Amino acid sequence: MGWFTKDDHEAAHNEGQDDGAKAGATGESHYTGMLFSGRSWEEQQSYNQGYEHGKSTTSD
């Protein structure tokens, strides 16, 4: 993960899905942006997809 390694889209997507599921369950944002995660832009897109998917599976 991060700027100096190969992009890991699966891991980023899974992280996003976990955070999205938490957000959907609690109603609070658990979103982690690029600045705090150290993800590349491409990884962040995978995270965003996972986040939306995770959120949609838990929210009403």
C-alpha positions in Angstrom: 0.0 0.0 0.0 1.1 3.5 -0.5 3.3 5.5 -2.8 6.3 3.3 -3.0 4.7 -0.1 -3.5 2.6 -1.7 -6.2 -1.0 -0.6 -6.0 -3.1 -3.2 -4.1 -6.6 -2.7 -5.3 -8.1 -5.7 -3.6 -6.8 -4.6 -0.2 -8.0 -1.0 -0.8 -11.4 -2.2 -1.9 -11.7 -4.5 1.2 -10.7 -1.7 3.5 -13.3 0.6 1.9 -16.0 -2.1 2.2 -15.2 -2.5 5.9 -15.3 1.2 6.6 -18.5 1.6 4.5 -20.2 -1.2 6.4 -19.2 0.5 9.7 -20.6 3.8 8.4 -23.8 2.2 7.3 -24.3 0.5 10.6 -23.5 3.5 12.8 -24.7 6.4 10.6 -21.3 8.0 11.1 -18.6 8.5 8.4 -15.7 6.2 8.7 -14.2 7.4 5.4 -10.5 7.5 5.1 -9.1 9.9 2.5 -5.8 9.7 0.6 -4.0 12.0 2.9 -4.5 9.8 5.9 -4.3 6.4 4.3 -1.2 7.0 2.1 -3.0 5.3 -0.8 -2.4 6.3 -4.4 -5.2 7.9 -6.5 -5.9 4.6 -8.2 -6.0 2.7 -4.9 -8.4 5.4 -3.6 -10.8 4.7 -6.4 -10.9 1.1 -5.4 -11.4 2.1 -1.8 -14.3 4.5 -2.8 -16.0 1.7 -4.7 -15.7 -0.7 -1.7 -16.9 2.0 0.6 -20.0 2.7 -1.4 -20.7 -1.0 -1.7 -20.2 -1.6 2.0 -22.4 1.3 2.9 -25.2 0.2 0.6 -25.3 -3.3 2.1 -25.8 -2.0 5.7 -27.8 1.2 5.5 -31.6 1.3 5.1 
